[in-house]
Amino acid sequence: MFSITVGGHEWGLFGMKGFFLTGVAYNASVFAFLLFQMVFMDTTLTIPTGALAERWKFSSFCIFTIFLGAIIYPVFGNWAWGGGWLSALGRNVGLGNGYVDFAGSGVVHLTGGVIALVTCKLLGPRRGKFNPDGSANVIPGHNIPMAIYGTFVLAFGWFGFNAGSTLAGTDVRIGVVATNTMLAGAAGAISAMAWLWMKYGKPDPSMLANGMLAGLVAITAPCAFVTAPSAVVIGLIAGLLVCWAVVFFEKTLKLDDPVGAISVHGVNGLFGVLAVGIFADGTYGPASMACRVMSPACCMAERDRSPLSWSAHAPTSCGSARPRTRHGRSRASSRAVAASRQRSRSSDSTSRRWAHWPIRIAVT
């Protein structure tokens, strides 16, 4: 890991080992994980293709894939999922558990949405999309049944996308993940359809499809951390957001996004990341996920380092329930929370001396 150390806190920037699946990466589990991540990266790549549809060359897309697939996605993935600086915000500056994104609302969808926004602005609209006075013309899709069919194909794939992110079929949380995914997608479709029906007097099947995808995008980050009612609320909000965002980007920013990719993936990818902090109930989190692959001793150390992600009733890595206090919190968790609060107070005082911290660059 190439990192900089500021005042004793390490901030990882990008990995330095395992290139081309050699050396330490010549391992069966790494190969399997790379195959899984390749699909995530491919999803990020396809998002801008919708926003830029009908007006860019295939050769340009090929060049684009090299930069995004080889640089942008791996680096951001390292920051969020590979021990980089985003994931270390909690440990380094006391911001909870740092950046938490279970299956990629930010790493996959927000990344693709932001790239779609920038490239859509650079490329400009299709011919005939906007009139000289700035008003927009509707260029409807040529085959709505095909679009609906594609939406259901995506929705089916999302169960592998989200549930597969448990990285272990033996993790019973996979049921929560899959069910929340279904609920949010359905809620997004319903809210988008209802909004368009009330506003224009009839439902719009294309926006119903976008509402379903918006709900799926928004639940991707918090799907393992929220209850079923919260998943429904997240989906309902996402369905409304995509309807409002499509109008905003077209009429206000004058962007020609043929399929609403910026609204579906960019806006709701951002909302999904925020939804983790807004709706997570604390019964499942980074520390408890880490216990799937840690020894009991390491798991206890991780729990003490990230106490707020542990529930009062969750079992330990050994399968036994932790003793709880009369307030419902385990004694170990109570001590860990107190230690976390002390670290937070220390980080607050330390942050005021940021300008005096020494800086060191390290490669590990």
Secondary structure as GFF3:
##gff-version 3
##sequence-region A 1 364
A	DSSP	beta_strand	2	6	.	.	.	ID=ss1
A	DSSP	beta_strand	9	14	.	.	.	ID=ss2
A	DSSP	three_ten_helix	19	21	.	.	.	ID=ss3
A	DSSP	three_ten_helix	23	25	.	.	.	ID=ss4
A	DSSP	alpha_helix	28	51	.	.	.	ID=ss5
A	DSSP	alpha_helix	58	67	.	.	.	ID=ss6
A	DSSP	pi_helix	68	72	.	.	.	ID=ss7
A	DSSP	alpha_helix	73	81	.	.	.	ID=ss8
A	DSSP	alpha_helix	89	93	.	.	.	ID=ss9
A	DSSP	pi_helix	105	110	.	.	.	ID=ss10
A	DSSP	alpha_helix	111	123	.	.	.	ID=ss11
A	DSSP	alpha_helix	144	163	.	.	.	ID=ss12
A	DSSP	three_ten_helix	164	166	.	.	.	ID=ss13
A	DSSP	alpha_helix	174	200	.	.	.	ID=ss14
A	DSSP	alpha_helix	205	220	.	.	.	ID=ss15
A	DSSP	alpha_helix	228	247	.	.	.	ID=ss16
A	DSSP	pi_helix	248	252	.	.	.	ID=ss17
A	DSSP	alpha_helix	261	261	.	.	.	ID=ss18
A	DSSP	pi_helix	262	267	.	.	.	ID=ss19
A	DSSP	alpha_helix	268	279	.	.	.	ID=ss20
A	DSSP	alpha_helix	286	290	.	.	.	ID=ss21
A	DSSP	alpha_helix	296	305	.	.	.	ID=ss22
A	DSSP	three_ten_helix	307	309	.	.	.	ID=ss23
A	DSSP	alpha_helix	331	351	.	.	.	ID=ss24
A	DSSP	three_ten_helix	354	356	.	.	.	ID=ss25
A	DSSP	beta_strand	359	363	.	.	.	ID=ss26
###
